[in-house]
Amino acid sequence: MLAEAAAALAAVSDSALLDAEVLLCLALNKQRSYLRAWPDQQLQPEHLAAFKALLEQRQKGIPIAYITGNREFWSRDFQVTPDVLIPRPDTELLIELSLNLIPANAPAKIIDLGTGSGIIAITLAAECSHAQVSATDFSLAALQVARLNADKHNINNIQFYQSDWFTDIPHMKFNLIISNPPYIAEDDKHLLHGDVRFEPQTALRSEEQGLRDIKIIANMARYYLEPCGHLLIEHGYDQQHQVQALFKDLHYDKVQTYTDLSGQPRVTYGQWN
């Protein structure tokens, strides 16, 4: 069944066998180790029917994370729905950089703009237990997912706000402002392929060739950062020079871009003095 399923998924997935295994485990309510331990196991009719139904969803292109309802990020399991972006390994770079900037045992104020499923804010709240973390999203549906994930991981040092970037948050100063905003140009052909077809377009697309929201955040962040506060923004692989120029024009210091797991420019940093 796994071999047949992998062959059937080859046209829609670059990881067809893995997808088949994940879906079979979901149908069986078992871990993947079970497939190794019992490779000759005969499927019961109800399990076979469930497996085939899951395969049909995947064959339509529906992302694995939306079918299973979860995705791992920074070694934690997060609930995901079609109301939020699917967590991606490249975004873990934001966490790495943040943990280098904010001491784990020191008080700090952090805000995650456009939190989605809450992966960034919740991870930082968990890793920096002395920090006070705020998380915003304009989508109430996304905030509901984020709150569920915070409860799931017993995170208490976090507050959620429905807000279009800084519009509706209490005016306070932060040591770190962090965001993975929409940054794909509206006419980008990548939006027509793969998982992104099923993800919330408002969390992906941005006007001005993908830079509109980055410009808003970088501009407004200056009024919300403590002296020597930090700004980290994830962006597209081809936006490094525009984002660096923007940060410098807004008089951020120590502007630098960091590369993701694939070696692509992914996150730009600036310090406000």
C-alpha positions in Angstrom: 0.0 0.0 0.0 2.8 2.4 0.8 4.5 1.7 -2.5 1.3 2.2 -4.5 0.5 5.4 -2.5 4.0 6.8 -3.1 3.7 6.2 -6.8 0.3 7.9 -6.9 1.7 10.9 -5.0 4.8 11.3 -7.1 3.2 13.9 -9.4 2.2 16.2 -6.5 5.0 15.7 -4.0 8.8 15.8 -3.8 8.6 13.5 -0.8 5.9 11.1 -1.9 7.0 8.1 0.2 7.3 10.2 3.4 3.9 11.7 2.7 2.4 8.2 2.2 3.9 7.1 5.5 2.7 10.1 7.4 -0.8 9.6 6.0 -0.9 5.9 6.8 0.2 6.6 10.3 -2.6 9.1 10.6 -5.1 6.5 9.4 -3.7 3.9 11.8 -3.1 6.4 14.7 0.4 5.0 15.0 4.0 6.4 15.0 6.2 5.8 11.9 8.2 3.3 13.9 5.2 1.0 13.7 5.5 0.8 10.0 9.1 -0.4 10.4 8.2 -2.9 13.1 5.3 -4.4 11.2 6.0 -4.1 7.5 3.8 -7.0 6.6 0.8 -5.8 8.6 -2.6 -6.3 6.8 -4.7 -3.2 6.8 -8.2 -3.5 8.2 -11.0 -2.2 5.9 -11.7 0.8 8.0 -8.0 1.8 8.0 -7.8 1.2 4.3 -10.8 3.5 3.7 -9.3 6.2 5.9 -5.9 6.0 4.2 -7.5 6.2 0.7 -9.5 9.3 1.8 -6.4 11.0 3.1 -4.5 10.1 -0.2 -7.3 11.7 -2.2 -6.8 15.0 -0.3 -3.0 14.9 -0.9 -3.5 14.1 -4.6 -5.5 17.3 -4.9 -2.4 19.1 -3.6 -3.6 19.8 -0.1 -0.5 20.2 2.1 0.4 17.4 4.5 0.3 19.9 7.4 -3.3 20.9 6.7 -4.3 17.2 6.4 -2.6 16.1 9.6 -3.4 19.5 11.4 0.1 19.8 12.8 3.8 20.7 12.0 6.9 20.6 14.1 8.9 23.8 14.7 11.9 24.2 16.9 11.3 20.6 18.3 7.7 21.5 19.3 4.5 20.3 17.7 2.2 23.1 16.6 -1.4 23.0 15.4 -1.9 24.4 11.9 -5.1 25.1 9.9 -5.7 26.7 6.5 -6.1 30.0 8.4 -2.3 30.1 9.1 0.9 29.6 7.2 2.6 26.3 7.4 5.7 26.6 9.6 8.9 26.2 7.6 12.5 25.3 8.8 13.9 28.5 7.3 11.9 30.6 9.8 13.9 28.9 12.6 16.7 31.4 11.7 14.6 34.1 13.3 14.7 32.1 16.6 18.4 31.5 16.4 19.1 35.2 15.9 16.7 36.2 18.6 18.2 33.9 21.2 21.6 35.4 20.4 20.2 38.9 21.1 18.0 38.3 24.1 19.6 36.5 27.1 17.4 33.6 28.2 17.4 34.5 31.9 17.0 38.3 31.5 13.8 40.4 31.5 12.9 41.6 28.0 9.9 42.8 26.0 9.4 41.1 22.6 6.7 41.5 20.0 6.0 39.2 17.1 4.1 40.9 14.3 1.8 38.7 12.2 2.1 35.7 14.5 -0.1 33.3 12.5 0.0 30.0 14.3 2.2 31.6 17.0 5.4 29.6 16.3 7.8 32.5 16.7 6.2 34.1 19.8 5.5 30.9 21.6 9.0 29.5 20.9 10.6 32.7 22.2 8.3 32.8 25.2 9.2 29.2 26.0 13.0 29.7 25.5 13.1 33.1 27.3 10.9 32.5 30.4 11.8 35.9 31.8 10.6 37.7 28.7 7.2 39.4 28.3 6.0 38.4 24.8 3.3 40.1 22.7 1.9 38.6 19.5 -0.3 40.3 16.9 -2.3 39.3 13.9 -5.2 41.0 12.1 -6.8 37.6 11.6 -9.0 36.5 14.5 -8.9 32.9 13.1 -5.1 32.9 13.2 -5.1 34.3 16.7 -7.4 31.5 17.8 -4.9 28.9 16.5 -2.0 30.8 18.2 -3.9 30.8 21.5 -4.5 27.1 21.3 -0.8 26.5 20.6 0.2 28.7 23.6 -2.2 26.7 25.8 -0.9 23.4 24.4 2.7 24.3 25.4 1.7 25.9 28.8 3.0 29.3 27.8 1.9 32.0 30.3 4.3 34.9 29.5 2.5 35.9 26.3 -0.3 38.2 25.3 -2.2 38.3 22.0 -3.6 41.3 20.2 -5.8 41.6 17.1 -3.9 44.4 15.2 -2.9 45.4 11.7 0.8 45.6 12.6 1.2 48.3 15.3 -2.3 49.9 14.9 -4.1 48.4 17.9 -1.4 47.4 20.3 -0.7 49.4 23.6 2.0 51.9 23.1 5.1 50.4 24.8 8.7 49.9 24.1 10.3 46.6 23.1 13.8 45.2 23.2 13.0 43.0 20.2 10.6 43.4 17.3 10.4 40.4 15.1 8.2 39.5 12.0 7.7 37.1 9.2 5.4 39.3 7.2 3.9 38.9 3.7 6.7 39.5 1.3 5.9 37.7 -2.0 5.1 40.0 -5.0 1.4 39.8 -6.0 2.4 38.5 -9.5 5.0 36.0 -8.4 4.5 32.7 -10.3 5.6 30.7 -7.2 2.1 31.5 -5.8 0.6 29.2 -8.4 2.5 26.0 -7.3 2.9 23.8 -4.3 1.6 24.3 -0.8 1.3 28.1 -1.1 -1.8 27.7 -3.3 -3.7 26.5 -0.2 -2.2 28.9 2.3 -3.8 32.3 3.3 -2.9 34.7 0.6 -3.0 37.7 2.9 -0.1 36.2 4.8 1.9 35.7 1.6 1.3 38.5 -0.8 2.4 42.1 -0.4 2.1 45.1 -2.7 5.1 47.1 -4.0 6.8 43.9 -5.3 6.5 42.3 -1.9 7.9 45.2 0.2 4.9 47.2 1.3 4.4 45.4 4.7 8.2 45.3 5.4 8.3 49.1 4.8 5.4 49.7 7.2 7.0 47.5 10.0 10.5 49.0 9.6 9.2 52.5 9.7 6.8 52.1 12.7 9.2 49.9 14.7 11.4 53.0 15.4 8.7 54.4 17.6 8.3 51.1 19.6 11.9 50.1 20.1 13.9 50.7 23.3 17.3 52.4 22.8 19.6 49.7 21.3 16.6 47.7 20.5 16.6 45.0 17.8 14.5 44.6 14.6 14.5 41.3 12.7 12.4 40.8 9.5 12.2 37.7 7.3 12.0 38.4 3.6 12.4 36.9 0.2 15.6 35.5 -1.1 15.9 38.3 -3.7 15.0 41.2 -1.4 18.2 41.5 0.6 19.5 44.7 -1.0 16.1 46.5 -1.0 15.5 45.7 2.7 19.1 46.7 3.7 18.7 50.0 1.9 15.3 50.6 3.6 16.8 49.9 7.1 19.7 52.3 6.4 17.5 55.0 5.0 15.5 54.8 8.3 18.7 55.2 10.2 19.0 51.7 11.7 22.5 50.7 12.7 24.5 47.5 12.3 22.3 46.5 9.4 23.1 42.9 8.3 21.4 40.1 6.4 21.6 36.4 7.5 21.2 33.3 5.3 18.8 30.4 5.8 19.5 26.7 5.7 19.7 26.8 1.9 22.2 29.6 1.9 19.7 32.2 0.7 19.5 35.7 2.2 16.5 35.4 4.5 16.5 37.7 7.6 17.7 41.3 7.8 18.7 42.8 11.2 18.9 46.4 12.4 19.5 48.1 15.7 17.8 51.3 16.8 19.7 53.8 18.8 
